[in-house]
């Protein structure tokens, strides 16, 4: 059983920054060898993929970003802490959403990285609110 716990959400003004964390809880804390992604869902909107990374390499695997966050968001891994991060800079009001961490014990595939069905495990989400 893989339980994911997100943290780091909050309220910021436009132009501000936040760092979200995703950690695995339970008997095993390792997230090594997983495709891990951040999704977000704004009220009344569909859930969309934001960033993803394959954690099978200690030096960091290929990263994926949706166009709207490229250059502003950075996904990274800290294998020593078994934690994934989403560094969000220059936040915009349109970034307001519930952010979810998702993971699957597989290699990320460009063709499926943004499909919700590609991920077996999901966290409960952390709210990010950006005011103008």
Buried (B, 14 or more C-beta within 10 A) or exposed (E): EBEBBBBBBEEBEEEBEBBBBBBBEEEEEEBBEBBBBBBBBBEEEEBBBBBBBBBBEEEEBEBBBBEEBEEBBBBBBEBEEBBBBBBBBEBBEEBBBBBBBBBBEBEBEEEEBBEBEBBEBBBEBBEBBBEE
